[in-house]
Amino acid sequence: MLKGTESKELQPKLIMQGRRSARNIQKRSQTSDQSQNVASKKMKKTEARVQIYKVQSLFRNGVDLLLRSDEPHVEEVIETIFKEYYKNVMPRLPLKQPDWNKMDSVGLLAFLDIFNTAAEKFKEEVFQRRRALLTPARWQKVHLDSDSFQEGHLVTVLARMLSARDERVLKKHYKSFSSETYGATTTQQMKNILDQLNVTKEDVIIDLGSGIGQLVTFTASYADVAKTYGIEKCPRPAEIATRVSENFKRLMAFFGKVPSPYKLIEGDFLTDENKERIKKATIIIANNLLFDDKLMKKLKEIFYFCNSGTRIVVTKLIDNTRMTEDNFSEHFDSYSDTVPLNGIDRQVEWTKNNVPFWVTTMDQEKVFRVGAEYGAQKEEQEAKLEAKRLTRAQNAEMRNGRNTSS
């Protein structure tokens, strides 16, 4: 009876506890659902804030440029496109010219809607008139008011802007004052190098320590060469270089152009595979000013195997030791000729001071000529010594003869 009574008394309590537990579970479930709904709304709100900016291409074979509003410097990139590339065609379109100083994201979206509609009609009119206005060469001459350098430079700059919010973070990923120190060469200096070397369709160019890849992409847009490689060891700049490459391709498609073949590689340029690439290149670029002696020795060992005619552009001489008769067979200057490149102002981004650039041209036959020269010099010296010996002997003989006669 007691057990039964206890059982009856406990039942209402258990039922009440069960109801409370059920209510608590329901509340937690509702709270969880509410949290999920709030999170979902926040995600939708965030997604809603990301806009797609569309810029109609006015180049023949060009592809419209689609940019996300959350990409780095996107509004500045769009402004640059209109100011530098579309500046002369804008007055011909039936729309109000934009005031970029007062432009915000909402105004930019509205302006692009109007511009894209006007641009589409403009392209139809050009097509109907069978005019070649929108070919890249024609556009460059009539509307860009610049040479191919300015065009390639701007594409490189825009791709770089879209790829990183703040490039100062790169300095944190390099060891200060070491072979890894980040120091970019300017596109103006790269143009200067390519022009002085008179690059051709046969050239294979390789940039050792290519950073974020801007010299590689610039070369691909500016020069018609067989291929350009860039090799970068540090992960962070190599990661940015991947984005630079993607954005560069988007922009080149926008301008209706096909770049020269190129490839950006993350890795050490001392691996066996990259050593072979270096040996087969016809032009090698190495901003080696801060490369240590150990690294330069390893690079020099690779350069020894480069074909005659290969040109190596450096900021520090590959071998600055003195060549003598005793060491000429191993000295790097016995296999190459080095001359300074004509300089320009601001060759590199990390200093206002002028940095000397040198070009070393490989010549595998030179060592035999150097050996022959040293051999000829030695024979000449021996001949002089022999002549002096004979003269001394003759003088001694004459003295002896005079002594005998007297």
Protein Blocks (a to p, Z undefined) as FASTA:
>chain_A
ZZmmmmmmmmmmmmmmmmmmmmmmmmmmmmmmmmmmmmmmmmmmmmmmpccdddddfbeh
iacddddfkbghklmmmmmmmmmmmmmmmmmpccddddfklpcfklmmmmmmmmmmmmmm
mmmmmmmnopaklgmklmmmmmnopafklmmmmmmmmmmmmmofblklmmmmpcehiakl
ccdddfklmmmmmmmnopafkbccddehjlnommmmmmmmmpccfbdcdddfblklmmmm
mmmmmmmmmmmmmnopacddddddeddfkbfklmmmmmmpmbdcddfklpcfklmmmmmm
mmmmpcehiacddfbdfblcdcdfklmmmpmklmcccddddddehkbfkbcbdcdddddd
ddfklmmmmmmmmmmmmmmmmmmmmmmmmmmmmmmmmmmmmmmmZZ
